[in-house]
Amino acid sequence: MIPAVKWQAILAIGILVIVIFAAGCTDEGSQDPAPPLTDAVQPGQALVATGDVTGDGIAGGTIDTLTFTVGLAPGKGPVDMEKFSIYYADTIVTETLLPVKGFHSDPGQGEWSILMVNNQVGNANDRLEDNEQAVIRINPRAYLPANRVCTIVVISPGSTPLTIRRIAPPVILQTNNILAIV
């Protein structure tokens, strides 16, 4: 003969089952979706990247020029763009880029230039001030193939370098390839 089960044991098991199911149904562990990735502003940094980094090159091949925009970090004063040092690196090569003569023409291999200044304040000059944004183009000697990570470092004397890390898209178009934030 099977002994009778006491009603208290059945009640305890029922409560335990309800607690286990209820624990999985609460939103206690859920979190808001992660914010989109952006370039973090480091302490002492005078420049910030604004907008996309784009590349032009050979459709179905590689990217040879990269274009990006920089502006002043919040609370920072004017910066002389003629004193920028710009470096390019990918998984194969690291190189120092030189400014084009006069700073404002299409860069040759191994060079960088200022394409334009948005929101220009006063007369045209090579100082980044107030809400101005400089559009810079670099032309590294190394070509950037699909899916490769690259790093662009812009150094303004006396400040923390601006480091921009991006990855080339899986399919290279002739123009306007948008590099994703790493």
Buried (B, 14 or more C-beta within 10 A) or exposed (E): EEEEEEEEEEEEEEEEEEEEEEEEEEEEEEEEEEEEEEBEBEEEBBBBBBBBBBBBBEEEEBBBBBBBBBBBBEEBEBBEBEEBBBBBBBEEEEBEBEBBEEBBEEBEEBBBBBBEBEEBEEEEBBBBBEEBBBBBBBBBEBBBBBEBBBBBBBBBEEBBBBBBBBBBBEEBBEEEBEBBBE
